[in-house]
Amino acid sequence: MHMTDAFKSASAHTGGVALCALVAGCCLVLAPTIGFPTALLALLCGLFLQMASSATSLEDGIRFTSDSVLKTGILLLGCRIAFDDLISLGWVPMLIAIVALAASLGSGLLLAKLMNRPMAFAVLTGTSVGICGAAAATTISSVLPKHSFTNRSGIKHEDVAFTAITVTALSALGMLLVPLIFSVAEVGDVTAGYYIGGVIHGYGQAIGAGYALSDQAGYITTITKLTRVALLMPLAVLVAAFFRSHTEISADETQPRKQLVPPFLLGFLGLVTIQSLGLIPNALQSILTAGSQTFILMGLVALGMQTSFSVLRRVGPDILLFVIFQTIVLLIAMAGLLLIVRT
């Protein structure tokens, strides 16, 4: 009986997961060809396929992809990070990462208080701006309280989708503009690398902008950005602990209260440790990295499918305001910090 139930459950997921995988694969091929950010393309494709999420045969698989598959992709991000890489440039990247997160979260919480928006909303946008864009939005959303009839202070699917779209679009814009600005300004590659790694939201866009200047700027950008990404999991643990100890947790939350740290976060940290010990061969790391990108794209497609354009029009202006305000604060904070630490 149990085998039959498991088979039925797997069958119910197959169609939706396969559709998300097909769309994600098309995005991986098409995005470089047309010069469009892959994550943003995946989200937009999901939005245009939104009607598919209401199909009975696909609904369970799409929901599974937006949760379990996406978390697996985030977990596999750990194979990119090694402790040796993070300490290779000394204390400056870590200081940049901490200041970037503090500036983004702090400005978001201040704006949320002024606009009477939930704290969870500010944490969602602040983490996206302060750490690593769409990947941070989807990761932190998994530990934030969800909006429901019994909990009006949580976040909605459309909040996550529009946040991911906005930060990805700004990252693409930054990837184009920041190298142009630094190429005409009298700024050294080291300072430029620190700044690019500290202000551009998306991981791929930051690396692209850094290497567009020079190999040295690209390397420093990479380490600085990796240091920011490394803060994502510790922050997620702290956020989960904070909200689980307050009344903003909804009564119908799917995560049990006693589970302080979601398993995929522990898996991420375990993978970082294994990578730091040099136990992951380069070939396997390439496979895991490709798997991570694919699973995250599948999750973004599914997230888009669960969000309608009409809802995005209602929620969009607030998120756009939050993300732009936090980005401006981040740009100013990074400029001030590098003026202080610059030798």
N, C-alpha and C positions, 0 to 999 in steps of 0.2 A: 504493500500500500504506500509506504513511504517512497519507494522507488518511482511509483506511478505519479505521486504528487510532485516529486522533484522534476520528473520529465515534463509534466504539464507546465510547471513553473518556467523551466528552461525554454519550452516551446513558445510560451507567452511572450518571452523577452526577445526571441530571435528576430522577428520582423523589424521591430523598432531599432534594435542594436545594429542590424545589418544596414538599415537605411541611413543611420547616423554615420556608420563606417564608410558607406559609399560616398556620402556628401563630403565627409572629411578628406577622403582620398582625392576626390576631385579638386577640393580646395588646395591641397598640397601640391597638385600638379599645376593648377591654373594660376594661383597667386603669384609665383615668381615670374610667370610668363607675362602677366599684365602689370607687374610691379605694384601689387596691392598687398597690404598686411594680411597674412594668412589667418590670424585669429579673427580679425574684423570680417573677413570674407566668410568665415565659418559661421559667425553670429548672424550675419545678414542673410546667408542662405537658409539658416534655421528659421529666421523670421518670415521669409517668403514661403517656407514650407509649414507654417504654423498650423494650417488646417489638418495636416497629417497627424498631429498629436491628439486630435479628437477621434481618430479612427480606433475602434475597439481593438483591432488586431495589432496596433502599433503602440498604443498608449503605455502599456506596462514596460515595453522595451525602451521607449524614449525616457520614461521616468527613471528606469534603471541606469541608463547611460548618463543622465544628468547628475546622478548621485554616485553610484559605485564605480562606473568606468572613469568618470572624471577624477574621483579620489585616487584611483590607481595611477592615473597619469601624474597627479601631483606627487604621489609617493615616489614614483620613479625619477622625479626631478633630483632626488638626493644623489643620484649617481654623477651629477655634474659638479658637485661640491666636495672639496677636500680641505681639511683644516690647514694643511701646508700652504695651499693657495691663498687662503684667507689671511695668513700671517706674513706672507712674502713681502708685502709692501709696508709692514709696520702698523702703527696705530691710526694713521690718517684715514684709510678706508672705513674702519670701524667707527671712528668719530663722525665721518660723513654719513654713514648709515644711520647712526643714532640720531643725529641732528635732523636728517631728512624725515625720519619717522616721527620724531617729536614735533617738527614744524607742521607736517601734514595732519597728524592726529589732533594736535593742539588747536590748529586753526579750524579744523572741521568741528570739533566739540564746541568751540566758541560760536561758530556760525549756527550750529544746531540749537544752541541755547537761545540765540537771538531770534531764530526763525521758528522756535518751538517744534523742532523735529526730533525724533527719537535718537538716543545715543547710538543705538546699533546702526542707524543710517550713516552717522558721521564716521563710525569705525570702519564701515564698509568702504566708503569713498576715501577716507584717510589712509587706510592700508593699501588701497590700489595705487594711490598717488605716491605714497611714501616708500613702497617696497618694489612691486614688480607688475603693476598694471592688471591686466585681465586675469592672470594666474593668481594674483593675490586676492582679487575680488571673489573668484570662485572658491579659493581655499578658505578665506575667513568667513564666507557666507555659511559654510558648513557647521560653524560653531556659534553662529549668531542666532538669537531667537527669531522664530518665524512669525510673520503676521497671521493672525487668525481672529475669529469672532471673540475669543476670550483674551487675546493679547494684541492690542492695537499698536504696541511699541516695537514690534518686530519688523523684519525686512520681508519684502515680497520678491518673487521670481523676477518681476520686471525691474526692480531696483538693481539686482545683480546684473541683468542683461544690459541695461542702459549704462550702468557704471563701466562695465567691460567695453562696451562700444565707445564710450566717451574717452576713456583713458587710452584705448588703442589708437583712436583717431589722433589724439594729442601726441602720442608717442611717434606716430608716423610723421606728423608735422614737425616735431622736434628733430627727428632723424634727418629731415631735409634742411631745416633752417640752422640748427646749431653748428654743424660743420662749416656752413657758409659764413656764419658770423665769426667763428674762430679762425677761419682761413684768412680773413682780412684784418683781424685784430692782432695786436702784438702780444699774444699769449703763448707760452711754451706748451709743448706737448704734454708734459706732466700735469700742469694745472688744468689744461683742457680735458685730459683724460679723467681727472678727478671730478671735474664739474659735470661732464657728460654722464659719467657713471652715477652721479649723485642726483641728477634732475630728470633724465628721461625715464619714463615709467616702464615701458616694456623691455624685457631682457634682450630680445633680438634686435629691436630698434636701437637700443643703447650701444650694443656691440657694433652694429653697422655704422652708426654715427662716429664712433671712436676710430675704427679702422679707415673710415673715409678721410680722416686727417693724416694719420700715420700709423705705422706698426706699434710704435711706443705708446701713442695715445690710445690705440686699440687695446693693448695689453693692460694698461692701467685702468681703462674703462671696464674691461672684463672683470678684473679682480674687485674693483669698487662695486660693480653691480652684483657680483656674486656675494659680496659681504652684505649688501642690502637684502638679497634673496635669503641669505642664511638667517636673517632675523624673523622671517615669516613664521616658521614653526614655533619658536619660543613665544612669539606674540600670540599665535593661535591658541597655545596652551593657556596663556595668561587670560586671554579674552574668554575662553571657554570656562575657566575657573571663576572669572568675575561674574559672568552672566548666570552661571549655574548657582551662584550664591545670592542672587537678587531675584526679586519677584517678577522681572521682565521675561523670565522663561515661561513659555506658553504651556498650558496644561496638556496639550496634545502633541508635545514634542516627541519625535521618534527616537531620539537618543536618550537612553536611561540616565537619570540624574547621577547615579553612582559612577558613571563612566566619565571621569574627569578629563582624560586625554583620549580623543578618538584614535582607534587603532592605526589609521592610515598616517597620522602624525608620528606615531612611534615607529612605523615602518620607514618613514622618510628619514628620521634621525638615525635609525639603524643602518640605512643605506649610506648615509653620509659617513658614518663611522667605518663601514666596510671599505668605502672608497678611500678614506683617509689612510687606512692601513695598507693600501695598495693591493687589495685582494680581488679587484675587478679588472680583468684583462681589458685592453683597449677595444678589442673586437666586441666584447660583451657590453662594454660601456656605450659603444656606438648603437648597438641594438636596443639597449634600454633607453637611451636618449631618444631614438626614433620612436620607440613605443610610447614614451612619455608624451612626445609632441602629438602623436596620433590620437591617443586616448583623451588628451586635453581638448583637442579640436573636436572630437566626437562629443565630448561633454558640452562644448560651447554650441555646437549645432543643436543638441538636444535642448539646451537652455533657451536658444532662440525659438525653437519649436513650441516651447511652453509659454511664449510671450507674444502678445498681440500688438500690432501697431497702434491700435486705438488706446490701449493702456499705456504704451510708451509715450504717447503724446501728452498724457496727463501727468506722468511722473517725470518726464524728461527735463523740463526747465529747472526744477530744483536740483537734480543731480548735476546738470551742466553747470549751474551756479556753484555748487559745492566743489566740483572737480577743478573748475577754472580758478576759483579763489584759492584752493589749497595748492594748486600748481604755482600760482603767482607767489604765494608765501614761500614755497619750496625754492623757487628760483632766487628770491631775495636772500633767504637764509643761507643757501649754498654759496652765493657770491660773497656774503659777509664772512662766512666761515673761512673760505679760501683766502680772503684778504688777510685774515688774522694768522692763519697757519702757514701762509706762503713765505718761503725763505728767499 
